[in-house]
Amino acid sequence: MASPALRQEIANGGFVTAPGVFDLISALIADRMGFKALYVTGYGTVASALGLPDAGLASYSQMLDRIGRIAEMTKTPIIADADTGYGGLLNVRHTVRGYEQAGVTAIQIEDQEFPKKCGHTPHRRVVPIDDMTRKVRVASDSRASSDFLIIARTDARTGLGLDEAIRRALAYSEAGADIIFVESPESEDELAEIARRIDKPLLANMVNGGRTPMLPVDRLARLGYSIAIFPAVGFLAAGEALRRVYADLQKNGTSTDAVPMYSFAEFNKLIGFEDVWEFERRYAELD
């Protein structure tokens, strides 16, 4: 079931910083750090599970399998990427119900044409505003609990301009979205303009190396945002760490102290070996 904590935090004027998680290791680590939400990134999830770009290549079933497992293994509320809803209006209803039953707390649906693309890459195109408005209405009507939040994302800024993106965002808000996500504003002034014109909880997407300037969360809060997701920070850091440690091994014929690594003992705790050892101690006499 969706956690009421995320809705309550936003309603009380709090700010939610959500790091991107993309597999069970990243999710387990982030879950223990006290964040108010975790963001299951579509880009990172597709890359880690399939080794493919975030270009509409992963199916609903593939994404739900990965997202559901992350939700099952963590306690922090989950915000999850659902691309375009994986099809038409009936698909959107099915997606919302599936994500909610899997334990997700907030679902993100965007107005791109299928196949979608990462929001900080070129050549994205959006569907007519009425098509997305109907998707948002179906998503809102299909949830079992009001604690399950609908995040409506528009990708119109890059191709059609900021005014069109805001026009769409306002329409999606009227259709029942709980949170509005205008993708890829290109300056702090644009972030501020969005907040001035949209009277709804807002999500900012802080992508390292992306089109939007990276602002600290206290600045985003002052501008009027309620949530900041950092989808790429985890997989970019993991990719660089792996590149360095493999290069260290290749160069030196062993791993050295030049590349910091997670403690093997602590990693055993992270993934639950202590429970396995306790089980074996308790039932050893049965062998």
N, C-alpha and C positions, 0 to 999 in steps of 0.2 A: 504493500500500500504506500501511497505518497505520504511523505512526512509533512506535517503541518508547520514544521519549524521554519521552512523557507518563506512561506506566505506570511507568517507572523513576523519574521525578521524584517521583511520589506514593509509590511503594514506599520510597524513600529518605527520606521525611519532609519533602520540600520543599513549598513552597506555590506554586500556579499562579495568576497573575493573568491573566485573559483578557479583553481589550477586545472590545467588540462591533464587528464589521465587517458591512457590508450591501451593498457593491458592490465593484467592482474597485479603485476609487480608494482607498476606506477600507482595503481589504485590503492593497494595495501599500504604503501608508504605514505601517500597523501592522506589517507583515511585516519592515520594516527597523529596528524599534525594540528588538528583543531580548526580546520577550515569550516566555514558554514555551508559550503556546497562543493561538489566536485563536478567538473565538466567533462563528459565523455566526448572527446573530439572525433568527428567523423574522419578528418584528415589522418590523424594519428592511428585511429582504429583500423582503417582500411590499409594504411601502410604497414602496420605491425602484423595484421592478420593475413593479408593477401600480397603484400609487397607491391601494391599498385597505387596509382594516384587517386586523389579524391575527385573523381570525375563521373560519379553515378554508376560505378562498376560493382559496388557491393549491393546485395539484395537486402530486402527487409529481414528475411530470415537470418542471414549472416550477421547483420547488425544486431538484431534482437538477441541472438545467441550470446554475442560478446557483451552487450550492454547488460543483459539480464544476469550474467555471471558476475559482472562487476557489482551490480546492485545487491546481489545475494551475499557477496563477501565483504561488504562495507556497511558502515553505520551512518555515514555522512549523506545528506540528501544529494541525489544525483540529478544534474541537468544533462539531458542527452540530445545529441544532434539526430534529427530524423529527415534530413535532406528536404525533399519536396513532399514528403508524406508517402513516397514510393508509388505514386500513381494518381488516379482520379479520386473523386470524393469517397467512394466506397473503400478504396485503399487507405485514405486518411482515417476514416472511422476505425478500420481494422488496426492501423498503426497505433492510434491513440489508445485503444483498448489493450493492445499487446504491451505497449510500453508501461502503461499504468499497472497492469497485472504483474509485470516483471519487477515492480518496485521502484520505478523511476518517479521522480517528484516533479520535474518540469521537462516538457518536450519542445524542441525548436523546429519549426517548419518554415521554409523559405519560399519566395515567389519566383524562383528561377524556372526556366524551361528545363525539361528533361532531355538529355542527361545534364545534371547540375555540375558545377565546378567549384573549387575552393573560392571563397569570397575575396581572396586577395591575389587572384590570378586573372589574366585578361580574358576577353571574349565571352563574358557572361551575358545572357539574355534573360529577360523576365517575361512572365505570362501576363495577359491582360489583368488589370486590377480586379475586375469582377470575378475572375476565376479564383484568385487567391482569397478574396473576401469570402467566397463560398467555402473554401477549404477551412478557413479560420472558424467560420460558423459551425461547420460540421465537427471540427476538432473540439470546440467548446461544448457542443451538445452531446458529444460521445463519451466524455469522461464520467466516471462514476462518482468522483469526489471533487469538490471545489479546491481541495488541497493540491490537486494535480494541476499544475500551471501550464498555460499555453503561451509560448513565446513565438510571436510572429516576426519573421525577419524579411526585410526587403533588400534586394541587391540592385535597386534601381539607381543608386547614386552614381555608379561608375559610368553607365551608359546613357542615362537620361537626366542626370543632374540632381542636385540636392532638393530643389522644390518638389520634383516628382516623387522622390523618395519619402519626403515628409507627407505629401498628399496620400501616398499609399499607406504609410504608417498610421495616419489618422483614420483611414478607412478600416484598417485591420483592427485598430483599437475599438471602433464602433461595432465591429462584427463579433467581438467577444474575447480578443486577446488580452491576457493578463499583463504581459510584459512586451515591450516593443524593442526591436533590435534593428537599427538602421546600419547596414553593413558598409564598411569602407569609407567613412567620412575622411577627408584628406587634410584636415587641419584642426587645431584646437578651436578655432572660431566656428567651424562647422559642427563640432561636437556641442559647443555651447548653443548654437542656433537650434539644433535638434531639441535640446533640453528646454529651450524657451518656448518652442511651438507645440510640443507634445506633452500633454498633461496625463502621463501614465508612467508607471515604473519603466525605466530604461536600462538596457544592457549595452555595455561597451565591449568591443572585441579588441583586445590588446595582443596583436600578433607580432612577434619579434621578426623584424624585416618586412612587415606588411605595409599596406598603404596608409594606415592610420597612425598618427604619432603616439608613441608609448608615453602615457601619463601615469603618474603614481595614483593610487586609489584615493588618497585624500583629496587630490585635485579633481578627480572625476566626481567624487561625492559633492564637492562644492559646486560643480557645474550642474548637478541635479540628477546624476545617475544613481541607480540602486544596486547594480551588479556589474562586475568586470570579470570577464573570462580571459584566461591566459592559455589558450588551447595548445600553442606550440612549445611552450617553455619546457615541458617534460620530454617530449620526443626529440627536440633539438639538443637538449642537454645529454640525453641518453645516447644519441647518435655520435656526438662529439666524444663522450667518454669511451664508447666502444672503439671509435677510430683511434684514439690515443693509446688505449691499452693493447689493442692488436698490433699497432705500430711498435710499441715498446717490446712486445713479445717477439715480433719479427726481427727487430734490431738486436736484441740482447739474448735471444734464445731462452728467455724466462721472463716472468713479470717482475718488475722492480718497484721500489718505493717511489719512482718518479711519477707514477699515476695513482692517485688515491683510489681505494676500492672500499666497498661496503664490507664490514666485518663478516666473515663466514659464520661466526657464532650468532651475531645479531640477525643475519639473514635467515638462519635456521629458525629463530624465534618468529621472525616476520611471517614466514609461510606455515607455521604451526607445528614444527617438529616437537616442541615441548609437550603438546597434547599427545602426540604419538608415543613419546617416551613414557609419559605418565600412564597411558593405556597399557603399554607393555609391562610396566612395573606392577600395575594392579592385577593384571590377568596372567602373570608369568606362571603362577602355580597351576594354571589350567593346561599348560603345554605338556 
